[in-house]
Amino acid sequence: MTSTSVSVACPLCGCRQNYFIDSPSTVERPDLVNCDTDEGGCDKYFVVFSHIRVEKFVRAAKIEGEQ
């Protein structure tokens, strides 16, 4: 699993906060988060729907002088 930091605005009070979401490399699932009062939030729970995709690619280049 990987941990991804996302910035989310609370739909109830508009307070923007960062959350860490643990997920595999490709997933669509809801996460229940709390609008943190220590960050100026409203202390209410709301659901964040995240779609995380990890792209992997390889690039090769010829080294000059090599055959």
VEXBAMI-822007 format. One line per field, with one value per atom (N, C-alpha, C): residue number from 1; atom name; y, z negated, x negated; residue in one letter. Coordinates in nm, 4 decimals, decimal comma. Layout:
nr c(NUM	...) .
atom c(CA	...) .
c2 c(Y	...) .
c3 c(Z	...) .
c1 c(X	...) .
rest c(a	...) .
***
This chain:
nr c(1	1	1	2	2	2	3	3	3	4	4	4	5	5	5	6	6	6	7	7	7	8	8	8	9	9	9	10	10	10	11	11	11	12	12	12	13	13	13	14	14	14	15	15	15	16	16	16	17	17	17	18	18	18	19	19	19	20	20	20	21	21	21	22	22	22	23	23	23	24	24	24	25	25	25	26	26	26	27	27	27	28	28	28	29	29	29	30	30	30	31	31	31	32	32	32	33	33	33	34	34	34	35	35	35	36	36	36	37	37	37	38	38	38	39	39	39	40	40	40	41	41	41	42	42	42	43	43	43	44	44	44	45	45	45	46	46	46	47	47	47	48	48	48	49	49	49	50	50	50	51	51	51	52	52	52	53	53	53	54	54	54	55	55	55	56	56	56	57	57	57	58	58	58	59	59	59	60	60	60	61	61	61	62	62	62	63	63	63	64	64	64	65	65	65	66	66	66	67	67	67) .
atom c(N	CA	C	N	CA	C	N	CA	C	N	CA	C	N	CA	C	N	CA	C	N	CA	C	N	CA	C	N	CA	C	N	CA	C	N	CA	C	N	CA	C	N	CA	C	N	CA	C	N	CA	C	N	CA	C	N	CA	C	N	CA	C	N	CA	C	N	CA	C	N	CA	C	N	CA	C	N	CA	C	N	CA	C	N	CA	C	N	CA	C	N	CA	C	N	CA	C	N	CA	C	N	CA	C	N	CA	C	N	CA	C	N	CA	C	N	CA	C	N	CA	C	N	CA	C	N	CA	C	N	CA	C	N	CA	C	N	CA	C	N	CA	C	N	CA	C	N	CA	C	N	CA	C	N	CA	C	N	CA	C	N	CA	C	N	CA	C	N	CA	C	N	CA	C	N	CA	C	N	CA	C	N	CA	C	N	CA	C	N	CA	C	N	CA	C	N	CA	C	N	CA	C	N	CA	C	N	CA	C	N	CA	C	N	CA	C	N	CA	C	N	CA	C	N	CA	C	N	CA	C	N	CA	C) .
c2 c(-0,1186	0,0000	0,1247	0,2298	0,3581	0,4586	0,5592	0,6658	0,7918	0,8512	0,9673	1,0853	1,2001	1,3217	1,3917	1,4236	1,4956	1,6184	1,7254	1,8470	1,8478	1,8593	1,8495	1,9675	2,0254	2,1299	2,0653	2,0942	2,0410	2,0948	2,0078	2,0544	2,1290	2,1206	2,1852	2,3250	2,3415	2,4726	2,5359	2,4588	2,5123	2,5135	2,4657	2,4621	2,3631	2,4066	2,3202	2,2581	2,1236	2,0499	1,9409	1,8938	1,7839	1,6546	1,5468	1,4148	1,3154	1,2123	1,1014	0,9853	0,9354	0,8245	0,7052	0,5928	0,4691	0,3908	0,3539	0,2798	0,2037	0,1002	0,0336	0,1262	0,0825	0,1710	0,2161	0,1366	0,1784	0,1399	0,2390	0,2096	0,3251	0,2934	0,3929	0,3487	0,4277	0,3910	0,5153	0,5142	0,6280	0,6182	0,7335	0,7416	0,8382	0,8002	0,8854	0,9699	1,1027	1,1929	1,2907	1,3452	1,4402	1,5778	1,6796	1,8174	1,8618	1,8699	1,8889	2,0292	2,0355	2,1649	2,2330	2,1559	2,2151	2,2951	2,2642	2,3352	2,4383	2,4661	2,5643	2,5054	2,3726	2,3053	2,2971	2,2277	2,2226	2,0953	2,0016	1,8760	1,7828	1,7941	1,7051	1,6050	1,4888	1,3865	1,4041	1,3740	1,3716	1,2666	1,2316	1,1243	1,1849	1,1325	1,1720	1,0534	1,0751	0,9716	0,9976	0,9048	0,9242	0,8230	0,8693	0,7814	0,8036	0,7022	0,7132	0,6173	0,6687	0,5849	0,6155	0,5123	0,5276	0,4857	0,5750	0,5440	0,5124	0,4076	0,3688	0,3705	0,4250	0,4250	0,4127	0,3668	0,3478	0,4215	0,4884	0,5565	0,5058	0,4670	0,4178	0,5134	0,5286	0,6142	0,5441	0,5649	0,5053	0,5866	0,5178	0,5832	0,5973	0,7198	0,7418	0,6650	0,6069	0,5297	0,3826	0,3447	0,2046	0,1464	0,0169	-0,0478	-0,1471) .
c3 c(0,0000	0,0000	0,0000	0,0546	0,0540	-0,0228	-0,0754	-0,1460	-0,0615	-0,0291	0,0577	-0,0161	-0,0079	-0,0700	0,0284	-0,0161	0,0674	-0,0079	0,0650	0,0075	0,0371	-0,0675	-0,0532	-0,1237	-0,0604	-0,1242	-0,1816	-0,3066	-0,3717	-0,2991	-0,2595	-0,1896	-0,2817	-0,4129	-0,5079	-0,5469	-0,5758	-0,6212	-0,5263	-0,4304	-0,3334	-0,3786	-0,4994	-0,5509	-0,4687	-0,4210	-0,3404	-0,4297	-0,4212	-0,5038	-0,4211	-0,4668	-0,4018	-0,4777	-0,4030	-0,4602	-0,3928	-0,4662	-0,4098	-0,3901	-0,2659	-0,2319	-0,1965	-0,2659	-0,2373	-0,1329	-0,0252	0,0804	0,1640	0,2342	0,3309	0,4499	0,5471	0,6559	0,7453	0,7634	0,8420	0,7661	0,7301	0,6517	0,6614	0,6517	0,6339	0,5126	0,4060	0,2868	0,2027	0,1231	0,0352	-0,0953	-0,1508	-0,2807	-0,3681	-0,4932	-0,5898	-0,6606	-0,6526	-0,7160	-0,8062	-0,9023	-0,9977	-0,9714	-0,9682	-0,9520	-1,0865	-1,0946	-1,2193	-1,2772	-1,4029	-1,4695	-1,5002	-1,5146	-1,5390	-1,4184	-1,3017	-1,1787	-1,1404	-1,2302	-1,2026	-1,1416	-1,1467	-1,0864	-1,1782	-1,1303	-1,1986	-1,2798	-1,2833	-1,3581	-1,3080	-1,1810	-1,1206	-1,0301	-1,0122	-0,9227	-0,7830	-0,6818	-0,5436	-0,4673	-0,3497	-0,2705	-0,1553	-0,1355	-0,0232	0,0717	0,1974	0,2996	0,3763	0,3672	0,4323	0,5445	0,6506	0,7596	0,7753	0,7435	0,7474	0,8525	0,9393	1,0427	1,0484	1,0457	1,0556	1,1958	1,2653	1,3997	1,3943	1,4649	1,4721	1,6183	1,6449	1,7816	1,7796	1,8916	1,9056	2,0309	2,0214	2,1372	2,1548	2,2755	2,3047	2,4017	2,3861	2,4756	2,5099	2,6316	2,6765	2,6214	2,5738	2,5272	2,6472	2,6728	2,7889	2,7737	2,8833	2,8831	2,8531	2,8103	2,7819	2,9015	2,9243	3,0352	2,9849) .
c1 c(-0,0827	0,0000	-0,0870	-0,0313	-0,0994	-0,0156	-0,0800	-0,0106	-0,0215	0,0929	0,0970	0,1571	0,0932	0,1449	0,2378	0,3581	0,4541	0,5032	0,5290	0,5846	0,7338	0,8151	0,9604	1,0255	1,1272	1,2070	1,3326	1,3636	1,4833	1,6067	1,7000	1,8202	1,9171	1,8971	1,9880	1,9417	1,8117	1,7629	1,6614	1,6085	1,5135	1,3689	1,3407	1,2037	1,1208	1,0029	0,9163	0,8099	0,7992	0,7039	0,6383	0,5226	0,4512	0,4782	0,5030	0,5261	0,4344	0,3960	0,3201	0,4157	0,4233	0,5118	0,4249	0,4446	0,3718	0,4487	0,3808	0,4488	0,3475	0,3934	0,3065	0,2806	0,2018	0,1609	0,2761	0,3790	0,4949	0,6205	0,7007	0,8205	0,9193	1,0460	1,1506	1,2295	1,2239	1,2985	1,3234	1,4294	1,4564	1,3774	1,3422	1,2758	1,3537	1,3760	1,4440	1,3390	1,3529	1,2567	1,3304	1,2563	1,3123	1,2531	1,3387	1,2929	1,2353	1,1041	1,0304	1,0495	1,0948	1,1141	0,9810	0,8728	0,7408	0,6916	0,7458	0,7096	0,8157	0,9099	1,0149	1,1405	1,1552	1,2696	1,3903	1,4938	1,6233	1,6455	1,5503	1,5584	1,6682	1,7049	1,8047	1,7325	1,7956	1,7414	1,7995	1,7180	1,7652	1,6856	1,7339	1,6739	1,5940	1,4737	1,3887	1,3810	1,4185	1,4068	1,2777	1,1849	1,0552	1,0364	0,9753	0,9335	0,7839	0,7072	0,5616	0,5086	0,4223	0,3623	0,2135	0,1326	-0,0123	-0,0541	-0,1219	-0,1694	-0,3179	-0,3565	-0,4972	-0,5388	-0,6559	-0,7060	-0,8577	-0,9109	-1,0552	-1,1002	-1,2122	-1,2696	-1,4117	-1,4454	-1,5802	-1,6483	-1,7777	-1,8551	-1,9860	-2,0323	-2,1578	-2,2744	-2,3773	-2,4991	-2,5920	-2,6368	-2,7238	-2,8542	-2,8983	-3,0217	-2,9984	-2,8820	-2,8487	-2,7753	-2,7945	-2,7257	-2,6259) .
rest c(m	m	m	t	t	t	s	s	s	t	t	t	s	s	s	v	v	v	s	s	s	v	v	v	a	a	a	c	c	c	p	p	p	l	l	l	c	c	c	g	g	g	c	c	c	r	r	r	q	q	q	n	n	n	y	y	y	f	f	f	i	i	i	d	d	d	s	s	s	p	p	p	s	s	s	t	t	t	v	v	v	e	e	e	r	r	r	p	p	p	d	d	d	l	l	l	v	v	v	n	n	n	c	c	c	d	d	d	t	t	t	d	d	d	e	e	e	g	g	g	g	g	g	c	c	c	d	d	d	k	k	k	y	y	y	f	f	f	v	v	v	v	v	v	f	f	f	s	s	s	h	h	h	i	i	i	r	r	r	v	v	v	e	e	e	k	k	k	f	f	f	v	v	v	r	r	r	a	a	a	a	a	a	k	k	k	i	i	i	e	e	e	g	g	g	e	e	e	q	q	q) .
***
